């Protein structure tokens, strides 16, 4: 067998350039084909929290829809620890090929500003893919607190500085920073009581060992309807369909205090734009699924489905808002 023998006499710069261009073109075509055929295997969605919670349910419902849409398994993978930073770090350091995603709540933005040092850069190491859902929060108290509305609550808190115990699900969480923000806006002083899980927190609120908290309707609405807890206001811009009779904080003279929970998806930095856009389109499709809307809507959750750029703007705005609050409050940053 004879192999082609290269002759210097045949060499020409233009020919060499053409060969190189052809090779590069073939590589680019290969990359484009790989992205167009994505995914070709299972995609893992890391949830930096334990199973059974609201976020877990939202991610799993979205994952099921994505599996059907893309024809490959989208697997929800719970990786709790270190205040959500463990699972988030795993995604930030994963290969940017679209096969490892992050699904989590607004804790992504609060953790970004409350930890002294993170093993990842929240803005530069992760790419927003799509905001999937938003959830209303309710400012709720134990009925022993003599207040029927936000105005009366603030007046009582001012008359009793430091007396009210404010429950949160941990330092640096959305509830914690919301409490700091409420104090800053109104001039009241409360004592934060952090809990390891929301069930223990709400249990103490019902028993009267805790005075006030900010919670999703899933966790408190049943107690409110039973008269065991008293809702003071929705902290969203509009009243939630879960309890239309309850006014918002804005309707009660505190429009600045708007807190809305969110859940979305991120990918590692460097993930090809074509893959990010395909994922975003799939998530937007999932957000329109009637079964998912009905299932999550029963808990007061609204489905969104955003473009990567729309989600990025929300993330950056939230990080900036909470970052300023942490700095102005003088809060000691967390180390673990």
Secondary structure, DSSP 8 states (H G I E B T S, - for coil): -------GGG--HHHHHHHHHHHHHHHHHHHHHHHHT--SS-EEEEESS-TTSHHHHHHHHHHHHHHHHHSS-EEEEE---GGGHHHHHHHHTS-SSSSEEEEEETHHHHHHHHBS--SS-TTTSEEEEEEEEEEEEEEEEETTS--SSHHHHHHHHHHTTTTSEEEESSTTSHHHHHHHHHHHHH----EEEE-SSHHHHHHHHHHTS--EEEEEHHHHHHHHHTTSEEEEEE-SSS--TT-TTS-BTGGGT-TT---EEEEEEEEETT--HHHHHHHHHHHHHHTT-HHHHHHHHTTTEEE----HHHHHHHHHHHHHHHHHHHHHHT---B--
